[in-house]
Amino acid sequence: MFVDSPPEQRAVTTDAPPERRAIRTVGLLASLGILALVALASIAIGAKELSLEQVWHGLFDDTGTYGDVVVGERLSRTVLGLLAGAALGLSGALLQALTRNPLADPGLLGINAGASAAVVTAITFLGVTSLSGHVWFAFLGAAVVGALVWFLGGSRGATPVRLALAGTAITAALYGYLQAVMITDGAALGKMRFWTVGSLASATDSTITQVLPFFGVGLVLALFLARPLNAVAMGDDTARALGANLGRIRALSMAAATVLCGAATAACGPIVFVGLMVPHLVRSFTGPDLRWILPYATILSPVLLLGADVVGRMVARPAELQVGIVTAVLGGPVFIFLVRRRRTTQL
């Protein structure tokens, strides 16, 4: 659950040699190129087979069938995948820095469970059936759980261990509640089955518009926290000696992670492993400096999410696999590999 930072993560240098900065910059530009290619693939490839010419006409010339498929469905789905992927990657990187646990993800602090519990409650007891209603209830649940974890973790005196323990306890309680409600209410189970898996298929312009402000606020706040979190990574005593306000940094990090993950979960449902895998893999290239980890995670997390979504559309044509299933299938073996590699490194 809680893993203390390795020595190389505690000693975060503020400046890298020019050669290393150049390599990181080139890597960042290459990552943007990869993201552009994956985004184009997400628009061009789907459960319904269309030629590149038909996709082109759907984007620029046609308002009929091709336009409905390409612009009305795939373009909105791609934009939501870009936003949600970036949000999940950023929130995962923030939580790994906040808890000093390189295997942490947004689920560690109960944010996904809070969103799921709120939507189940809305469906079962309040009769909410619209997607827009689900979005706001999911975000409310994520925000409430984020605040509760912060309070139980000690508020301004919160430590990584306390936050992780509080998040684990609340997650267990909420998933028990979810199972109880869905087992006793068959209608709720049927309505929730699609949402709880995690999917981009229900993306609409309205959904994107509703969550876009939260993505923007979370992104700006996360990037602003890169330098302060670098100080925190050196250890509490060193951070205090450098003038860091640990309580404020942890509160803002928790708020940013909650806003980002809450918005992504509200729009797409709970999608696992994206927030764990990408920041962890990025760190092996960038080193522990969050000023590089956060931009890389912002770019490469949508690559993973959109890539998984494209795979899900191709493997089960004319149906499709939800992206949450694909990321879970990919993420499980990767997580085992990361844990085993970490154990080998520590021996």
C-alpha positions in Angstrom: 0.0 0.0 0.0 2.6 2.5 1.1 6.0 2.3 -0.3 8.7 4.8 0.8 10.5 6.6 -1.9 13.7 5.0 -3.2 16.9 7.1 -2.7 16.9 8.3 -6.3 13.4 9.6 -5.9 14.1 11.5 -2.8 17.0 13.4 -4.3 15.2 15.3 -7.0 17.6 17.6 -8.8 16.3 21.0 -9.9 18.4 21.1 -13.1 19.5 18.4 -15.5 22.5 18.5 -17.8 21.7 20.2 -21.2 22.1 16.9 -23.1 19.4 15.2 -20.9 17.1 18.2 -21.2 17.5 18.0 -25.0 16.7 14.3 -25.0 13.6 14.9 -22.8 12.4 17.7 -25.1 12.8 15.5 -28.2 11.0 12.7 -26.5 8.1 15.1 -25.6 7.8 16.2 -29.2 7.9 12.5 -30.4 5.2 11.7 -27.9 3.0 14.5 -29.3 3.5 12.9 -32.8 2.5 9.5 -31.5 -0.6 11.1 -29.8 -1.6 12.7 -33.1 -1.3 9.4 -35.0 -3.4 7.5 -32.3 -6.0 10.3 -32.4 -6.3 10.0 -36.2 -6.6 6.2 -35.8 -9.4 6.7 -33.3 -11.3 8.8 -35.8 -10.6 6.5 -38.8 -11.1 3.1 -37.2 -14.3 1.8 -35.6 -16.7 -1.0 -35.2 -18.3 0.2 -38.5 -15.8 -0.2 -41.3 -15.2 2.9 -43.3 -12.6 3.7 -46.0 -10.2 6.6 -45.5 -12.1 8.4 -48.3 -15.4 7.9 -46.4 -13.8 9.2 -43.2 -12.4 12.2 -45.0 -15.9 13.0 -46.5 -17.4 12.5 -43.1 -15.1 15.0 -41.5 -15.2 17.8 -44.1 -17.9 17.2 -46.8 -20.7 15.0 -45.7 -23.5 15.7 -43.3 -25.2 12.4 -43.9 -24.4 8.9 -42.7 -20.6 9.3 -42.8 -20.8 12.6 -41.0 -23.0 11.2 -38.3 -20.5 8.3 -37.7 -17.3 10.3 -38.0 -18.2 13.6 -36.5 -21.2 12.7 -34.4 -19.6 9.7 -32.8 -15.9 9.1 -33.4 -14.7 12.7 -33.1 -16.5 13.3 -29.8 -15.2 10.0 -28.5 -11.7 10.9 -29.5 -11.8 14.3 -27.8 -13.2 12.7 -24.6 -10.5 10.1 -24.7 -7.9 12.8 -25.0 -9.3 14.7 -22.0 -10.0 11.7 -19.8 -6.6 10.0 -20.6 -4.7 13.2 -19.7 -6.8 13.6 -16.5 -6.2 10.0 -15.4 -2.4 10.2 -16.1 -2.0 13.5 -14.3 -4.1 12.3 -11.3 -2.0 9.1 -11.1 1.3 11.0 -11.2 0.0 13.4 -8.5 -1.1 10.6 -6.2 2.2 8.7 -6.7 4.0 11.8 -5.6 1.6 12.6 -2.8 1.7 9.1 -1.3 5.4 8.5 -2.3 4.2 5.2 -3.7 5.2 4.6 -7.3 2.4 1.9 -7.7 -0.4 4.2 -6.5 -3.3 5.1 -8.8 -6.5 7.2 -8.4 -8.4 4.2 -7.0 -6.0 4.2 -4.0 -7.8 7.1 -2.4 -11.3 6.0 -3.1 -12.1 8.5 -5.8 -13.4 5.9 -8.3 -15.4 4.2 -5.6 -17.0 7.5 -4.5 -18.1 8.3 -8.1 -19.5 4.8 -8.6 -21.4 4.8 -5.3 -23.0 8.2 -6.1 -24.2 7.0 -9.5 -25.7 3.8 -8.0 -27.5 5.9 -5.4 -28.8 8.3 -8.0 -30.1 5.4 -10.2 -31.6 3.3 -7.5 -33.1 5.8 -5.1 -33.5 9.0 -7.1 -34.5 7.5 -10.5 -31.8 9.4 -12.4 -31.4 7.9 -15.8 -29.8 10.6 -18.0 -26.1 10.7 -18.8 -25.9 14.3 -17.7 -27.4 13.4 -14.3 -24.8 10.6 -14.0 -22.0 13.0 -14.7 -22.9 15.4 -11.9 -23.6 12.7 -9.4 -20.4 10.9 -10.2 -18.3 14.1 -9.8 -20.1 15.0 -6.5 -19.3 11.5 -5.2 -15.7 11.8 -6.1 -15.4 15.2 -4.5 -17.1 14.1 -1.3 -14.9 11.1 -0.9 -11.8 13.1 -1.7 -12.7 15.6 1.0 -13.5 12.7 3.4 -10.2 11.0 2.8 -8.4 14.3 3.4 -10.3 14.8 6.7 -9.7 11.3 7.9 -6.1 11.4 6.9 -5.4 14.2 9.2 -6.2 17.3 7.1 -3.2 19.6 7.3 -1.4 17.0 9.3 -2.0 14.4 6.7 0.8 12.0 5.9 1.1 9.6 2.9 0.4 6.6 5.2 -2.7 8.1 6.7 -4.1 9.2 3.3 -3.5 5.7 1.9 -5.1 4.0 4.9 -8.1 6.3 4.8 -8.6 5.8 1.1 -8.4 2.0 1.4 -10.9 1.9 4.2 -13.4 4.1 2.4 -13.0 2.2 -0.8 -13.7 -1.1 0.9 -16.8 0.3 2.6 -18.2 1.9 -0.6 -17.7 -1.3 -2.7 -19.5 -3.2 -0.1 -22.4 -0.7 -0.4 -22.3 -1.0 -4.2 -22.5 -4.8 -4.1 -25.4 -4.7 -1.6 -27.4 -2.3 -3.7 -26.8 -3.9 -7.0 -27.5 -7.4 -5.7 -30.8 -6.4 -4.1 -32.0 -4.2 -7.1 -31.9 -6.0 -10.4 -32.9 -2.9 -12.3 -30.0 -1.0 -10.9 -27.6 -3.8 -11.8 -28.7 -3.8 -15.4 -28.4 0.0 -15.7 -25.0 0.1 -13.9 -23.4 -2.8 -15.7 -22.3 -0.7 -18.7 -21.2 2.4 -16.8 -19.1 0.6 -14.1 -16.9 -1.1 -16.8 -15.7 2.2 -18.2 -16.3 3.3 -21.8 -16.0 6.2 -24.2 -18.9 5.0 -26.3 -21.4 7.4 -24.7 -19.3 10.5 -25.5 -21.3 13.5 -26.6 -20.6 17.2 -27.1 -22.7 17.9 -24.1 -20.7 15.5 -21.9 -17.4 17.1 -23.0 -18.8 20.6 -22.4 -19.9 19.7 -18.9 -16.6 18.3 -17.7 -14.2 20.5 -19.7 -13.9 23.3 -17.1 -12.9 20.7 -14.5 -10.3 19.2 -16.7 -8.9 22.7 -17.3 -8.7 23.7 -13.6 -7.2 20.3 -12.7 -4.6 20.6 -15.4 -3.4 24.0 -14.5 -3.3 23.2 -10.8 -1.4 19.9 -11.4 1.3 21.6 -13.5 1.6 24.4 -10.9 2.3 21.8 -8.2 5.3 20.1 -10.1 8.0 22.1 -8.4 6.5 22.0 -4.8 6.0 18.2 -5.1 9.7 17.9 -6.1 10.6 19.4 -2.8 8.2 17.0 -0.9 9.8 14.0 -2.7 13.0 14.8 -0.8 11.3 14.0 2.5 9.3 16.1 4.9 12.3 17.5 6.9 14.1 18.6 3.8 11.0 20.1 2.2 10.3 22.1 5.4 13.9 23.3 5.3 13.4 24.5 1.8 10.4 26.5 2.9 7.6 24.2 1.6 4.2 24.3 3.2 3.5 20.5 3.4 -0.1 20.9 4.4 -1.0 23.3 1.6 0.9 21.3 -1.0 -0.8 18.0 0.0 -4.2 19.7 0.1 -3.8 21.2 -3.3 -2.5 17.9 -4.7 -5.4 16.0 -3.3 -7.8 18.6 -4.7 -6.2 18.5 -8.2 -6.2 14.7 -8.3 -9.9 14.6 -7.1 -11.0 17.1 -9.7 -9.1 15.3 -12.6 -10.1 11.8 -11.7 -13.6 12.8 -10.7 -14.2 14.5 -14.0 -12.8 11.5 -16.0 -14.8 9.0 -14.0 -17.9 11.1 -14.3 -17.7 11.2 -18.1 -16.4 7.7 -18.8 -17.0 5.5 -15.7 -14.1 4.0 -13.7 -11.2 3.1 -16.0 -8.3 1.3 -14.2 -4.6 1.1 -14.7 -4.1 4.2 -16.9 -3.2 6.4 -13.9 -0.9 3.7 -12.6 1.0 2.5 -15.7 1.8 5.6 -17.6 3.3 7.8 -14.8 5.3 4.8 -13.6 6.7 4.0 -17.0 7.3 7.7 -17.8 9.4 8.0 -14.6 11.9 5.4 -15.9 12.7 7.7 -18.8 12.4 11.2 -17.3 13.7 10.5 -13.8 11.8 11.7 -10.7 11.4 15.3 -11.7 7.7 16.1 -11.9 8.3 19.0 -14.2 8.9 16.4 -16.8 6.7 13.5 -15.5 3.5 15.6 -15.6 3.8 16.8 -19.2 4.8 13.3 -20.4 1.9 11.7 -18.5 -0.5 14.3 -20.0 0.5 13.3 -23.5 1.1 9.5 -23.2 -1.9 8.6 -21.0 -4.4 9.5 -23.9 -2.2 7.4 -26.2 -2.8 4.4 -24.0 -6.5 5.1 -23.5 -7.3 5.9 -27.1 -5.2 3.0 -28.3 -7.0 0.6 -26.0 -10.3 2.0 -27.3 -9.3 1.4 -30.9 -8.3 -2.2 -30.0 -11.7 -2.7 -28.3 -13.5 -1.6 -31.5 -11.5 -3.9 -33.7 -11.4 -7.2 -31.8 -15.1 -7.7 -31.5 -16.6 -6.3 -34.7 -19.4 -5.5 -35.4 -19.7 -5.2 -31.6 -17.0 -3.7 -29.4 -15.2 -4.2 -26.0 -15.4 -1.3 -23.6 -12.1 0.5 -23.1 -12.2 -0.3 -19.4 -12.0 -4.0 -20.1 -9.1 -3.6 -22.5 -7.1 -1.5 -20.1 -7.8 -4.0 -17.3 -6.5 -6.9 -19.6 -3.4 -4.9 -20.5 -2.8 -3.5 -17.1 -3.0 -6.6 -15.0 0.2 -8.3 -16.5 2.0 -4.9 -16.6 1.2 -4.3 -12.9 2.5 -7.8 -12.0 5.7 -7.1 -14.0 6.2 -3.7 -12.3 5.8 -5.2 -8.8 8.1 -8.1 -9.6 10.7 -5.7 -11.0 10.5 -3.5 -8.0 11.0 -6.4 -5.6 14.0 -7.6 -7.7 15.5 -4.1 -7.5 15.0 -3.9 -3.8 16.7 -7.3 -3.1 
